[in-house]
Amino acid sequence: MDVAVQKMKVMKMGCFAHTLNIAAQKLYSLTSIANWSVRIRAVVLWLRRNSLAKPVLKEKQKLLGLHEHSFILDVRTRWNSLFLMVVRFIEQYPAIQAASRDPRIKKVMDRDRLLRVSDDDMSKCEDFVDTMRVLYTSTLAVSADRSATAGQILPILDKLRAKFEVKDEDSAFKKATKEKVWADLSHRYTEETNKELRLFLEEATALDPRFKGKSQDEAVWTRLENEAVALFAGDKIGEVTQQEGKGRKEQQEGEEVSEGEEMPEAP
């Protein structure tokens, strides 16, 4: 595929949604994320596999007026699965607490598994969802469209840059999450990594009706004006060449007709 792209001399650009997912997957390498997610995952696994826990949990969901949603288990290769697992865990946490106190769950080991999640873990869950929600919605925005446009990429990255900017009031967990994700995204689509692609994305954003009013870079508009003039001049040259060719063809046809006519006989 790469050879074909080079021979055709066209620009190659990877899937932006996949790029966002790669940045999210970098979180698995953080020790704080790994240790915290293990505790959440252990509870989710037990609730999904234990035949006794399922009816008890469903009963608690009804009593508490919660949606009877099943739990989501994260898979590293599945897009946004860690985020969705944590969102569902927060939603069903009151039912989990109620189930952990139910006398029908008799095994101490099972009860300890449910009680192992601390208030600090729940605070981290809330920080994680607050931080990663914008990445999740960005993935949906570019992958749900039937015809995704390149003009979306830079505005989305600008929004992500603002969201992942570390603030003084951020907890250590939230700060580490932001830094890890943005460390991967910050070097994407830059002039240093791929200047041609960067210039193309700037022009695509300027021409996108949703964002063209937000582009303040005069250099982008200057490039677009120069390219438009060059295209217009090329079209004019092509029209003149085409007209000249058509005129020569008509002239040749006229000469052939003249040569083929017989001279009238003298009276």
Contacts in CASP RR format, 6 or more apart in sequence:
PFRMAT RR
TARGET T0000
AUTHOR 0000-0000-0000
METHOD contacts of the structure
MODEL  1
MDVAVQKMKVMKMGCFAHTLNIAAQKLYSLTSIANWSVRIRAVVLWLRRN
SLAKPVLKEKQKLLGLHEHSFILDVRTRWNSLFLMVVRFIEQYPAIQAAS
RDPRIKKVMDRDRLLRVSDDDMSKCEDFVDTMRVLYTSTLAVSADRSATA
GQILPILDKLRAKFEVKDEDSAFKKATKEKVWADLSHRYTEETNKELRLF
LEEATALDPRFKGKSQDEAVWTRLENEAVALFAGDKIGEVTQQEGKGRKE
QQEGEEVSEGEEMPEAP
2 12 0 8 1.000
5 12 0 8 1.000
11 196 0 8 1.000
11 197 0 8 1.000
11 200 0 8 1.000
13 150 0 8 1.000
13 197 0 8 1.000
13 200 0 8 1.000
16 142 0 8 1.000
16 148 0 8 1.000
16 152 0 8 1.000
16 153 0 8 1.000
16 156 0 8 1.000
17 79 0 8 1.000
17 139 0 8 1.000
17 142 0 8 1.000
17 143 0 8 1.000
19 185 0 8 1.000
19 188 0 8 1.000
20 135 0 8 1.000
20 138 0 8 1.000
20 139 0 8 1.000
20 142 0 8 1.000
20 185 0 8 1.000
21 79 0 8 1.000
21 80 0 8 1.000
21 139 0 8 1.000
22 184 0 8 1.000
23 135 0 8 1.000
23 181 0 8 1.000
23 182 0 8 1.000
23 184 0 8 1.000
23 185 0 8 1.000
24 79 0 8 1.000
24 80 0 8 1.000
24 82 0 8 1.000
24 83 0 8 1.000
24 132 0 8 1.000
24 135 0 8 1.000
24 181 0 8 1.000
25 76 0 8 1.000
26 180 0 8 1.000
26 181 0 8 1.000
26 183 0 8 1.000
26 184 0 8 1.000
27 33 0 8 1.000
27 82 0 8 1.000
27 177 0 8 1.000
27 180 0 8 1.000
27 181 0 8 1.000
28 34 0 8 1.000
28 37 0 8 1.000
28 76 0 8 1.000
28 82 0 8 1.000
29 180 0 8 1.000
30 176 0 8 1.000
30 177 0 8 1.000
30 180 0 8 1.000
32 172 0 8 1.000
32 173 0 8 1.000
32 176 0 8 1.000
33 176 0 8 1.000
33 177 0 8 1.000
33 180 0 8 1.000
36 121 0 8 1.000
36 124 0 8 1.000
36 173 0 8 1.000
37 74 0 8 1.000
37 82 0 8 1.000
39 116 0 8 1.000
39 117 0 8 1.000
39 121 0 8 1.000
40 85 0 8 1.000
40 86 0 8 1.000
40 89 0 8 1.000
40 117 0 8 1.000
40 121 0 8 1.000
40 125 0 8 1.000
41 73 0 8 1.000
41 74 0 8 1.000
41 85 0 8 1.000
42 113 0 8 1.000
42 116 0 8 1.000
43 89 0 8 1.000
43 96 0 8 1.000
43 113 0 8 1.000
43 114 0 8 1.000
43 116 0 8 1.000
43 117 0 8 1.000
44 71 0 8 1.000
44 72 0 8 1.000
44 73 0 8 1.000
44 85 0 8 1.000
44 89 0 8 1.000
45 73 0 8 1.000
46 53 0 8 1.000
46 110 0 8 1.000
46 113 0 8 1.000
46 114 0 8 1.000
47 53 0 8 1.000
47 54 0 8 1.000
47 57 0 8 1.000
47 71 0 8 1.000
47 96 0 8 1.000
47 99 0 8 1.000
48 70 0 8 1.000
48 71 0 8 1.000
48 73 0 8 1.000
50 110 0 8 1.000
52 104 0 8 1.000
52 105 0 8 1.000
53 99 0 8 1.000
53 105 0 8 1.000
53 110 0 8 1.000
56 99 0 8 1.000
56 102 0 8 1.000
56 104 0 8 1.000
56 105 0 8 1.000
57 92 0 8 1.000
57 95 0 8 1.000
57 96 0 8 1.000
57 99 0 8 1.000
58 68 0 8 1.000
60 66 0 8 1.000
60 94 0 8 1.000
60 95 0 8 1.000
60 98 0 8 1.000
60 99 0 8 1.000
60 102 0 8 1.000
61 67 0 8 1.000
61 68 0 8 1.000
61 92 0 8 1.000
61 95 0 8 1.000
62 68 0 8 1.000
63 98 0 8 1.000
64 94 0 8 1.000
64 95 0 8 1.000
64 98 0 8 1.000
66 91 0 8 1.000
66 92 0 8 1.000
66 94 0 8 1.000
66 95 0 8 1.000
67 91 0 8 1.000
69 88 0 8 1.000
69 91 0 8 1.000
69 92 0 8 1.000
71 85 0 8 1.000
71 88 0 8 1.000
71 89 0 8 1.000
71 92 0 8 1.000
72 81 0 8 1.000
72 84 0 8 1.000
72 85 0 8 1.000
72 88 0 8 1.000
73 81 0 8 1.000
73 85 0 8 1.000
74 81 0 8 1.000
74 82 0 8 1.000
74 84 0 8 1.000
74 85 0 8 1.000
75 81 0 8 1.000
79 139 0 8 1.000
80 135 0 8 1.000
80 136 0 8 1.000
80 139 0 8 1.000
83 128 0 8 1.000
83 129 0 8 1.000
83 132 0 8 1.000
83 133 0 8 1.000
83 135 0 8 1.000
83 136 0 8 1.000
84 136 0 8 1.000
86 125 0 8 1.000
86 128 0 8 1.000
86 129 0 8 1.000
87 129 0 8 1.000
89 96 0 8 1.000
89 125 0 8 1.000
90 122 0 8 1.000
90 125 0 8 1.000
90 126 0 8 1.000
90 129 0 8 1.000
93 122 0 8 1.000
96 114 0 8 1.000
96 117 0 8 1.000
97 114 0 8 1.000
99 105 0 8 1.000
99 114 0 8 1.000
100 111 0 8 1.000
100 114 0 8 1.000
100 115 0 8 1.000
105 111 0 8 1.000
105 114 0 8 1.000
123 171 0 8 1.000
124 171 0 8 1.000
124 173 0 8 1.000
127 171 0 8 1.000
127 173 0 8 1.000
127 174 0 8 1.000
127 177 0 8 1.000
128 173 0 8 1.000
128 174 0 8 1.000
128 177 0 8 1.000
130 174 0 8 1.000
131 163 0 8 1.000
131 164 0 8 1.000
131 174 0 8 1.000
131 177 0 8 1.000
131 178 0 8 1.000
131 181 0 8 1.000
132 177 0 8 1.000
132 181 0 8 1.000
134 159 0 8 1.000
134 160 0 8 1.000
134 163 0 8 1.000
135 160 0 8 1.000
135 181 0 8 1.000
138 156 0 8 1.000
138 159 0 8 1.000
138 160 0 8 1.000
141 152 0 8 1.000
141 156 0 8 1.000
142 148 0 8 1.000
142 152 0 8 1.000
142 153 0 8 1.000
142 156 0 8 1.000
149 204 0 8 1.000
149 208 0 8 1.000
150 200 0 8 1.000
150 201 0 8 1.000
150 204 0 8 1.000
150 205 0 8 1.000
151 201 0 8 1.000
151 204 0 8 1.000
151 205 0 8 1.000
151 207 0 8 1.000
151 208 0 8 1.000
151 211 0 8 1.000
152 208 0 8 1.000
152 210 0 8 1.000
152 211 0 8 1.000
153 189 0 8 1.000
153 201 0 8 1.000
153 204 0 8 1.000
153 205 0 8 1.000
154 189 0 8 1.000
154 201 0 8 1.000
154 202 0 8 1.000
154 205 0 8 1.000
155 205 0 8 1.000
155 210 0 8 1.000
155 211 0 8 1.000
155 214 0 8 1.000
157 185 0 8 1.000
157 188 0 8 1.000
157 189 0 8 1.000
160 182 0 8 1.000
160 185 0 8 1.000
161 182 0 8 1.000
161 186 0 8 1.000
164 178 0 8 1.000
164 179 0 8 1.000
164 181 0 8 1.000
164 182 0 8 1.000
164 185 0 8 1.000
165 178 0 8 1.000
166 175 0 8 1.000
166 178 0 8 1.000
166 179 0 8 1.000
170 178 0 8 1.000
187 193 0 8 1.000
189 197 0 8 1.000
189 198 0 8 1.000
189 201 0 8 1.000
190 198 0 8 1.000
191 198 0 8 1.000
191 199 0 8 1.000
199 223 0 8 1.000
202 215 0 8 1.000
202 217 0 8 1.000
202 220 0 8 1.000
203 220 0 8 1.000
203 223 0 8 1.000
203 224 0 8 1.000
205 211 0 8 1.000
205 212 0 8 1.000
205 215 0 8 1.000
206 212 0 8 1.000
206 215 0 8 1.000
206 217 0 8 1.000
206 220 0 8 1.000
206 221 0 8 1.000
206 224 0 8 1.000
207 224 0 8 1.000
215 221 0 8 1.000
END
